[in-house]
Amino acid sequence: MGMILVVTPNPCIDKTLFVESIIPKPKIKVEKVKEIAGGKGSNVSRVLRQLGVEVGHFVLLGGYTGQRVKSLIELDGVSVYPAWISQLTRVVTTIVDRSWQQVAYFEPGPVISPQEMNQVLLTFEKIIPSVELIVFCGSVSDQNTQTIYYRMIQIAKKNRIKTIIDSRGVPLIEALKAQPWMVKMNREEAEETWEKKINCGDDLNKFYEFLNSKGVEYLILTLGEKGAWFRGERVSWSGYPPKVASINPVGSGDSFLAAFIFGLINGKKWNECLGLGIAAGAANAQTWDAGAITWNDIQLLLLEVRVETGNIF
């Protein structure tokens, strides 16, 4: 069993300030501060590691904030493969009050020069020979990195490595041209990619056919509290989650993807992978920290997940 490589082009320090109340005042006392490595791929890596999977995290990092992200990922027990850039890695600051109301401030990502981009791709190419599966996650930081997924998927294909992508907008549209093996997205991302609304089962199948015509073999569509839908050439499954009290849904899609991959590499059937993903997403929503779930958390909810053949609508 080779390593799973997770790629995050636009990571961040995910900083949470816990306060009594968000109401603006000249001075607000912070009761607690928490920092984790942020970005979709950081969450995916964290959960895979919790599930005992050998995982490496390929991240673009810059400056002292990049060093901090690296050490935070390593604290989660994940091997880091950094590609260093000159501009600082961003910080995302979330302010949360005692009633779980929140406001998040997203700093702009670093600008990456074309020369740096070429260097990043060379670094990527060097580390992938021992990799079994590559998972591409999240946004990109600037205009110059819009084609990063497309170029990396091409390199992966040359090395006969399967690829999964969870992104949106231009970087995803570009990536589809390189024909990733599997695409995971939520409804909003799907509608943005397709430029049409998804309202019924017929739309689901047409959307899959649209992706399939571009060379994508498998699609996972997550629908939040409604559950998730999985589709391949001759296979279609719908999964329905248990009712849980949601504290923070951030990272639920990432936890879903990690548990789905865990099932996949352990030889589970598609419907079992889907069930594991849904249980993990629900477990993540019950806790504040993104991707801080365990196998036990997943097992507890798995019994309440329903997976059926066919369309979710």
C-alpha positions as CSV (number, residue, x, y, z in Angstrom):
1,M,0.0,0.0,0.0
2,G,1.7,3.2,-1.2
3,M,1.3,6.6,0.3
4,I,-1.7,8.9,-0.2
5,L,-0.6,12.4,-1.2
6,V,-2.8,15.4,-0.4
7,V,-2.0,18.6,-2.3
8,T,-3.0,22.0,-0.9
9,P,-1.9,25.0,-3.1
10,N,-3.4,27.7,-0.8
11,P,-3.1,26.6,2.9
12,C,-3.4,29.0,5.8
13,I,-3.0,29.3,9.5
14,D,-6.5,28.8,10.7
15,K,-6.8,31.0,13.8
16,T,-9.8,31.1,16.0
17,L,-10.4,33.8,18.6
18,F,-13.0,32.9,21.2
19,V,-14.8,35.9,22.7
20,E,-17.8,36.5,24.9
21,S,-19.7,38.4,22.2
22,I,-19.1,39.5,18.6
23,I,-20.7,42.9,19.1
24,P,-18.2,45.5,17.9
25,K,-16.5,47.5,20.7
26,P,-13.2,49.5,20.7
27,K,-11.6,46.6,22.7
28,I,-12.7,43.0,22.9
29,K,-11.0,40.6,25.3
30,V,-10.1,37.2,23.8
31,E,-10.8,34.3,26.1
32,K,-9.0,31.7,24.1
33,V,-6.9,31.3,20.9
34,K,-6.6,28.2,18.8
35,E,-4.5,27.7,15.7
36,I,-4.6,24.7,13.3
37,A,-3.2,24.2,9.8
38,G,-6.1,25.3,7.5
39,G,-7.2,24.6,4.0
40,K,-9.3,21.7,2.8
41,G,-6.3,19.5,2.3
42,S,-5.1,20.0,5.8
43,N,-8.4,18.7,7.1
44,V,-8.3,15.7,4.7
45,S,-4.7,14.9,5.8
46,R,-5.6,15.2,9.5
47,V,-8.5,12.7,9.2
48,L,-6.6,10.2,7.1
49,R,-3.8,10.2,9.7
50,Q,-6.4,9.7,12.5
51,L,-7.6,6.7,10.5
52,G,-4.1,5.2,10.4
53,V,-3.5,5.9,6.7
54,E,0.1,6.7,5.5
55,V,-0.4,10.3,4.2
56,G,1.9,13.0,2.9
57,H,0.9,16.6,2.5
58,F,2.3,18.6,-0.4
59,V,1.8,22.3,0.4
60,L,2.9,25.6,-1.1
61,L,4.4,27.6,1.8
62,G,6.0,31.0,2.3
63,G,7.7,32.9,5.1
64,Y,7.2,32.7,8.8
65,T,3.5,31.9,8.4
66,G,4.4,29.1,6.1
67,Q,6.8,27.7,8.7
68,R,4.0,27.8,11.3
69,V,1.7,25.9,8.9
70,K,4.4,23.3,8.4
71,S,4.8,22.8,12.2
72,L,1.0,22.7,12.8
73,I,0.7,19.9,10.1
74,E,3.6,18.0,11.7
75,L,1.9,18.3,15.1
76,D,-1.0,16.3,13.5
77,G,1.5,13.6,12.7
78,V,1.4,14.2,8.9
79,S,4.6,14.2,6.8
80,V,5.0,17.5,5.0
81,Y,6.4,18.0,1.5
82,P,6.8,21.8,1.2
83,A,7.3,23.8,-2.0
84,W,8.7,27.1,-0.8
85,I,7.5,30.4,-2.3
86,S,8.6,34.0,-1.6
87,Q,5.3,35.5,-0.4
88,L,3.8,34.9,3.0
89,T,1.2,32.1,3.5
90,R,-2.2,33.6,4.4
91,V,-3.9,33.7,7.8
92,V,-7.7,33.1,8.2
93,T,-9.0,34.5,11.5
94,T,-12.4,33.4,12.8
95,I,-14.0,35.2,15.8
96,V,-16.5,33.0,17.7
97,D,-18.7,34.0,20.6
98,R,-20.2,31.9,23.3
99,S,-23.4,31.3,21.3
100,W,-21.3,29.9,18.4
101,Q,-21.9,33.0,16.2
102,Q,-18.9,33.5,14.0
103,V,-17.2,36.0,11.6
104,A,-14.3,34.9,9.5
105,Y,-11.6,37.2,7.9
106,F,-9.8,35.7,4.9
107,E,-6.5,37.3,4.0
108,P,-5.5,37.2,0.3
109,G,-3.3,34.3,-0.7
110,P,0.3,34.8,-1.9
111,V,1.1,35.8,-5.5
112,I,3.3,33.1,-7.1
113,S,5.6,33.9,-10.0
114,P,5.7,31.7,-13.1
115,Q,9.3,30.7,-12.2
116,E,8.1,29.7,-8.7
117,M,5.3,27.7,-10.3
118,N,7.7,25.7,-12.5
119,Q,9.8,25.0,-9.4
120,V,6.7,23.8,-7.5
121,L,5.9,21.4,-10.3
122,L,9.5,20.0,-10.3
123,T,9.3,19.5,-6.6
124,F,5.9,17.7,-7.0
125,E,7.3,15.5,-9.8
126,K,10.2,14.4,-7.6
127,I,8.0,13.1,-4.7
128,I,5.2,11.3,-6.5
129,P,6.9,8.0,-7.7
130,S,6.1,6.3,-4.4
131,V,2.5,7.6,-4.3
132,E,-0.6,5.5,-4.9
133,L,-3.3,8.1,-5.0
134,I,-3.2,12.0,-5.2
135,V,-6.0,14.1,-3.7
136,F,-6.1,17.8,-4.9
137,C,-7.9,20.1,-2.4
138,G,-9.2,23.6,-2.3
139,S,-8.7,27.0,-3.8
140,V,-5.6,28.5,-5.5
141,S,-3.9,31.7,-4.3
142,D,-3.8,33.8,-7.4
143,Q,-4.2,34.1,-11.2
144,N,-0.8,32.5,-11.9
145,T,-1.8,29.2,-10.2
146,Q,-5.2,28.7,-12.0
147,T,-3.7,25.8,-14.1
148,I,-1.8,24.2,-11.2
149,Y,-4.2,21.2,-10.9
150,Y,-4.4,20.7,-14.6
151,R,-0.6,20.5,-14.8
152,M,-0.2,18.3,-11.7
153,I,-2.9,15.8,-12.9
154,Q,-1.0,15.5,-16.2
155,I,2.2,14.7,-14.3
156,A,0.3,12.2,-12.2
157,K,-1.2,10.5,-15.3
158,K,2.3,10.2,-16.8
159,N,3.2,8.3,-13.7
160,R,0.0,6.2,-13.8
161,I,-1.3,7.6,-10.5
162,K,-5.1,8.0,-9.8
163,T,-6.3,11.5,-9.0
164,I,-9.2,12.9,-7.0
165,I,-10.0,16.6,-7.0
166,D,-12.1,18.7,-4.7
167,S,-12.0,22.3,-5.9
168,R,-14.2,24.9,-7.7
169,G,-14.2,27.7,-10.3
170,V,-11.5,28.2,-12.9
171,P,-8.9,25.8,-11.3
172,L,-11.5,23.0,-11.4
173,I,-12.7,23.8,-15.0
174,E,-9.0,23.7,-16.1
175,A,-8.3,20.5,-14.1
176,L,-11.2,18.7,-15.9
177,K,-9.3,19.1,-19.2
178,A,-6.6,16.8,-17.7
179,Q,-9.3,14.1,-16.9
180,P,-9.0,13.4,-13.2
181,W,-10.2,9.9,-12.1
182,M,-12.7,11.2,-9.6
183,V,-14.3,14.6,-8.7
184,K,-15.9,15.5,-5.4
185,M,-18.0,18.6,-5.1
186,N,-20.9,20.1,-3.3
187,R,-24.1,21.2,-5.0
188,E,-23.1,24.9,-5.3
189,E,-19.7,23.9,-6.8
190,A,-21.5,21.5,-9.2
191,E,-24.0,24.2,-10.4
192,E,-21.1,26.7,-10.8
193,T,-19.2,24.1,-12.9
194,W,-22.2,23.1,-15.0
195,E,-23.7,26.6,-15.2
196,K,-27.1,25.0,-14.6
197,K,-29.3,24.2,-11.6
198,I,-29.5,20.7,-10.2
199,N,-33.1,20.2,-9.1
200,C,-34.0,16.5,-9.8
201,G,-32.6,13.1,-10.4
202,D,-32.5,13.7,-14.1
203,D,-30.3,16.7,-13.6
204,L,-27.9,14.6,-11.4
205,N,-27.5,12.1,-14.2
206,K,-27.0,14.8,-16.9
207,F,-24.4,16.5,-14.7
208,Y,-22.6,13.1,-14.3
209,E,-22.8,12.6,-18.1
210,F,-21.3,16.1,-18.6
211,L,-18.3,15.2,-16.4
212,N,-18.0,11.7,-17.8
213,S,-17.9,13.2,-21.4
214,K,-14.8,15.1,-20.1
215,G,-13.1,11.9,-19.0
216,V,-14.1,11.8,-15.3
217,E,-14.9,8.2,-14.2
218,Y,-16.5,8.9,-10.8
219,L,-18.4,11.7,-9.1
220,I,-19.2,12.3,-5.5
221,L,-21.8,15.1,-4.9
222,T,-22.3,16.1,-1.2
223,L,-25.6,17.8,-0.3
224,G,-25.0,18.8,3.3
225,E,-27.8,17.6,5.6
226,K,-29.5,15.9,2.7
227,G,-26.6,13.4,2.3
228,A,-24.5,12.5,-0.7
229,W,-24.7,10.9,-4.1
230,F,-22.1,8.7,-5.8
231,R,-22.1,7.9,-9.5
232,G,-19.9,5.9,-11.8
233,E,-20.4,4.3,-15.3
234,R,-22.7,1.6,-14.1
235,V,-23.2,2.4,-10.5
236,S,-25.3,4.9,-8.5
237,W,-25.7,5.2,-4.7
238,S,-27.4,7.7,-2.4
239,G,-26.5,8.1,1.2
240,Y,-28.6,9.7,3.9
241,P,-27.0,11.1,7.2
242,P,-28.2,10.7,10.8
243,K,-29.7,13.7,12.5
244,V,-26.9,15.4,14.6
245,A,-26.6,18.7,16.5
246,S,-24.4,20.8,14.3
247,I,-21.8,23.0,16.0
248,N,-19.5,23.7,13.1
249,P,-20.0,22.2,9.6
250,V,-16.6,23.5,8.4
251,G,-14.5,20.6,7.3
252,S,-17.4,18.1,7.0
253,G,-16.9,17.8,3.3
254,D,-13.2,17.2,3.9
255,S,-13.8,14.6,6.7
256,F,-16.3,12.9,4.3
257,L,-13.6,12.7,1.5
258,A,-11.0,11.3,3.9
259,A,-13.2,8.6,5.2
260,F,-14.4,7.7,1.7
261,I,-10.7,7.4,0.6
262,F,-10.0,5.3,3.7
263,G,-12.8,2.9,2.6
264,L,-11.5,2.9,-1.0
265,I,-7.9,1.9,-0.1
266,N,-9.2,-0.8,2.3
267,G,-11.1,-2.5,-0.4
268,K,-14.6,-1.5,0.6
269,K,-17.4,-1.4,-1.9
270,W,-18.6,1.9,-3.2
271,N,-21.7,1.9,-1.0
272,E,-19.6,1.2,2.1
273,C,-17.2,4.0,1.1
274,L,-20.2,6.4,0.8
275,G,-21.5,5.3,4.2
276,L,-18.2,5.9,5.9
277,G,-17.9,9.4,4.3
278,I,-21.4,10.4,5.4
279,A,-20.8,9.2,9.0
280,A,-17.5,11.1,9.1
281,G,-19.1,14.3,7.7
282,A,-21.8,14.1,10.4
283,A,-19.3,13.4,13.1
284,N,-17.2,16.5,12.1
285,A,-20.3,18.8,12.2
286,Q,-20.7,17.9,15.9
287,T,-17.4,19.4,17.0
288,W,-15.8,22.8,16.7
289,D,-12.4,21.7,15.3
290,A,-12.4,20.9,11.6
291,G,-11.2,17.3,10.9
292,A,-10.6,16.3,14.5
293,I,-12.6,13.1,14.4
294,T,-11.6,9.5,15.2
295,W,-12.6,6.1,14.0
296,N,-14.8,5.7,17.0
297,D,-16.7,8.9,16.1
298,I,-17.4,7.5,12.7
299,Q,-18.4,4.0,13.9
300,L,-20.9,5.5,16.4
301,L,-22.8,7.2,13.5
302,L,-22.3,4.6,10.8
303,L,-25.2,2.5,12.1
304,E,-27.5,5.4,11.5
305,V,-26.4,6.1,7.9
306,R,-28.7,4.8,5.2
307,V,-27.3,4.0,1.8
308,E,-29.5,3.0,-1.1
309,T,-29.1,2.4,-4.8
310,G,-30.2,5.1,-7.2
311,N,-30.7,8.9,-7.2
312,I,-30.9,11.0,-4.1
313,F,-33.8,13.2,-5.4
